[in-house]
Amino acid sequence: MTGEETEYLLERCKNQDRKAQKLIYESLYGFVFSIARRYCKSTEESKECTNDIFFKIFDKIDSYLPGTHFKAWASKIAVRTAIDRYRTEIKKTQLITSQEIPEQSMRMDFQILDKIEIEEKIKLIQKLSPAYRTVFNLYVFEQYTHEEIAALLNISEGTSKSNLAKARQQLKQLFTQFSFID
């Protein structure tokens, strides 16, 4: 779909045109679902989250500015919706806290991740606790800083750093356990 076609459909979506909404949904579903899968613990939860994301996209479509990159705008809504879902889940469980762990000078080396297929990566990330998974996704995939993560999740920077370190540790254990590395 070209940019002009997308803009035309988005204008129709602003007028609650169901056919246009369906076309936007179908064209973006895979992209939005891939974001939801990184944050959710199961495929079923990812589907529910994806539906929530599209609900918000269409609900907030009037705030989209024509001429800006729609996919980037939708991506922000997707991440925020996944984080809202995380916050709801955290209310049900206790947030894991720990003493501050100094941030490593460089981001994690993902040579190990390059050795496995995307489906296995997602399944392993989904095995992390909600707190670890959310911080890991925000830091690694979304490139947020610990300061930004702390503000977004209402946790301390130390907790963000600790959860990232523990997520990395758990992922290394999972990689070894499932014999994905040599």
C-alpha positions as semicolon CSV with decimal commas, in nm:
position;residue;x (nm);y (nm);z (nm)
1;M;0,000;0,000;0,000
2;T;0,144;0,338;-0,099
3;G;0,162;0,638;0,129
4;E;-0,115;0,810;-0,064
5;E;-0,341;0,506;-0,036
6;T;-0,273;0,484;0,336
7;E;-0,349;0,855;0,386
8;Y;-0,674;0,817;0,191
9;L;-0,777;0,518;0,404
10;L;-0,685;0,701;0,724
11;E;-0,907;0,992;0,627
12;R;-1,190;0,745;0,570
13;C;-1,113;0,586;0,910
14;K;-1,160;0,927;1,074
15;N;-1,518;0,910;0,943
16;Q;-1,567;0,563;1,098
17;D;-1,554;0,389;0,759
18;R;-1,548;0,018;0,854
19;K;-1,411;-0,096;0,517
20;A;-1,118;0,142;0,547
21;Q;-1,058;0,028;0,906
22;K;-1,055;-0,333;0,789
23;L;-0,798;-0,254;0,518
24;I;-0,573;-0,071;0,766
25;Y;-0,615;-0,357;1,015
26;E;-0,520;-0,616;0,754
27;S;-0,220;-0,421;0,630
28;L;-0,080;-0,355;0,979
29;Y;-0,183;-0,671;1,163
30;G;0,149;-0,856;1,131
31;F;0,348;-0,551;1,235
32;V;0,130;-0,476;1,539
33;F;0,110;-0,842;1,640
34;S;0,491;-0,869;1,633
35;I;0,515;-0,581;1,882
36;A;0,250;-0,735;2,107
37;R;0,425;-1,075;2,101
38;R;0,742;-0,924;2,241
39;Y;0,556;-0,792;2,545
40;C;0,301;-1,065;2,609
41;K;0,358;-1,404;2,766
42;S;0,154;-1,608;2,518
43;T;0,020;-1,603;2,165
44;E;-0,334;-1,577;2,296
45;E;-0,250;-1,276;2,512
46;S;-0,068;-1,125;2,213
47;K;-0,384;-1,154;2,003
48;E;-0,588;-0,983;2,275
49;C;-0,328;-0,710;2,306
50;T;-0,325;-0,665;1,927
51;N;-0,700;-0,612;1,930
52;D;-0,661;-0,357;2,212
53;I;-0,395;-0,180;2,006
54;F;-0,618;-0,153;1,701
55;F;-0,904;-0,031;1,915
56;K;-0,678;0,249;2,040
57;I;-0,543;0,325;1,693
58;F;-0,895;0,375;1,557
59;D;-1,007;0,556;1,871
60;K;-0,717;0,802;1,847
61;I;-0,708;0,826;1,466
62;D;-0,812;1,193;1,483
63;S;-0,482;1,272;1,658
64;Y;-0,281;1,129;1,364
65;L;-0,130;1,411;1,159
66;P;-0,148;1,348;0,784
67;G;0,191;1,339;0,620
68;T;0,368;1,190;0,922
69;H;0,484;0,829;0,924
70;F;0,171;0,632;1,016
71;K;0,354;0,309;1,098
72;A;0,575;0,491;1,351
73;W;0,267;0,654;1,505
74;A;0,094;0,317;1,528
75;S;0,410;0,163;1,676
76;K;0,406;0,412;1,963
77;I;0,046;0,329;2,037
78;A;0,130;-0,043;2,024
79;V;0,416;-0,011;2,273
80;R;0,213;0,211;2,506
81;T;-0,080;-0,029;2,496
82;A;0,147;-0,324;2,573
83;I;0,292;-0,128;2,865
84;D;-0,058;-0,048;2,991
85;R;-0,132;-0,419;2,979
86;Y;0,190;-0,483;3,173
87;R;0,085;-0,231;3,438
88;T;-0,246;-0,411;3,478
89;E;-0,065;-0,743;3,514
90;I;0,176;-0,594;3,768
91;K;-0,116;-0,487;3,984
92;K;-0,201;-0,856;4,007
93;T;0,152;-0,965;4,089
94;Q;0,431;-0,813;4,289
95;L;0,690;-0,608;4,099
96;I;1,034;-0,758;4,135
97;T;1,274;-0,515;4,297
98;S;1,633;-0,542;4,393
99;Q;1,933;-0,334;4,482
100;E;2,086;-0,126;4,208
101;I;2,308;-0,301;3,960
102;P;2,547;-0,082;3,762
103;E;2,461;-0,059;3,394
104;Q;2,706;-0,228;3,163
105;S;2,894;0,012;2,938
106;M;2,759;-0,152;2,624
107;R;2,429;-0,313;2,537
108;M;2,409;-0,693;2,547
109;D;2,586;-0,874;2,266
110;F;2,318;-1,057;2,070
111;Q;2,537;-1,296;1,872
112;I;2,358;-1,575;2,055
113;L;2,022;-1,443;1,939
114;D;2,144;-1,446;1,580
115;K;2,187;-1,824;1,602
116;I;1,822;-1,903;1,660
117;E;1,505;-1,848;1,462
118;I;1,270;-1,561;1,545
119;E;0,999;-1,793;1,680
120;E;1,241;-1,943;1,933
121;K;1,357;-1,593;2,034
122;I;1,001;-1,485;2,099
123;K;0,919;-1,801;2,294
124;L;1,224;-1,755;2,515
125;I;1,151;-1,387;2,578
126;Q;0,792;-1,478;2,664
127;K;0,922;-1,709;2,937
128;L;1,057;-1,409;3,129
129;S;0,848;-1,263;3,410
130;P;0,634;-0,964;3,306
131;A;0,869;-0,719;3,479
132;Y;1,183;-0,863;3,321
133;R;1,019;-0,903;2,979
134;T;0,890;-0,546;2,969
135;V;1,218;-0,385;3,074
136;F;1,412;-0,611;2,835
137;N;1,187;-0,519;2,541
138;L;1,193;-0,147;2,616
139;Y;1,570;-0,141;2,657
140;V;1,675;-0,377;2,378
141;F;1,412;-0,336;2,108
142;E;1,273;0,011;2,170
143;Q;1,613;0,156;2,275
144;Y;1,477;0,334;2,583
145;T;1,722;0,441;2,853
146;H;1,683;0,321;3,211
147;E;1,571;0,671;3,306
148;E;1,295;0,659;3,043
149;I;1,193;0,307;3,143
150;A;1,175;0,407;3,509
151;A;0,950;0,702;3,429
152;L;0,731;0,497;3,196
153;L;0,681;0,208;3,438
154;N;0,685;0,409;3,762
155;I;0,986;0,219;3,899
156;S;1,332;0,331;4,003
157;E;1,622;0,334;3,759
158;G;1,789;0,077;3,984
159;T;1,494;-0,156;3,948
160;S;1,506;-0,113;3,571
161;K;1,876;-0,197;3,566
162;S;1,825;-0,491;3,798
163;N;1,536;-0,631;3,595
164;L;1,740;-0,601;3,274
165;A;2,038;-0,777;3,429
166;K;1,816;-1,056;3,560
167;A;1,640;-1,087;3,225
168;R;1,976;-1,125;3,053
169;Q;2,081;-1,386;3,306
170;Q;1,758;-1,582;3,264
171;L;1,782;-1,566;2,885
172;K;2,136;-1,701;2,894
173;Q;2,016;-1,988;3,113
174;L;1,726;-2,054;2,879
175;F;1,955;-2,051;2,575
176;T;2,181;-2,305;2,742
177;Q;1,891;-2,514;2,868
178;F;1,737;-2,541;2,523
179;S;2,075;-2,603;2,357
180;F;2,051;-2,314;2,117
181;I;2,418;-2,229;2,156
182;D;2,724;-2,433;2,075
